[in-house]
């Protein structure tokens, strides 16, 4: 892959991707779906794509998921 092709791959955005602010608005619902055993991709495809592509938002989601699971298990934050 040439340098130009690498740059274009980095800049390419999945058209289903939502932006960070929209994904973060949905993150609590996304966590609820995961905890309920639902398929969040089916319900929130744009947020799913964004969380797959955006490391910062994915870390926020993972942290919230851990926190909610810990609270549900009776652990103190």
Secondary structure, DSSP 8 states (H G I E B T S, - for coil): --HHHHHHHHH---TT---HHHHHHHHHHHHHHHHTT--HHHH-HHHHHHHHH-HHHHHHHHHHHHHHHHHHTT---
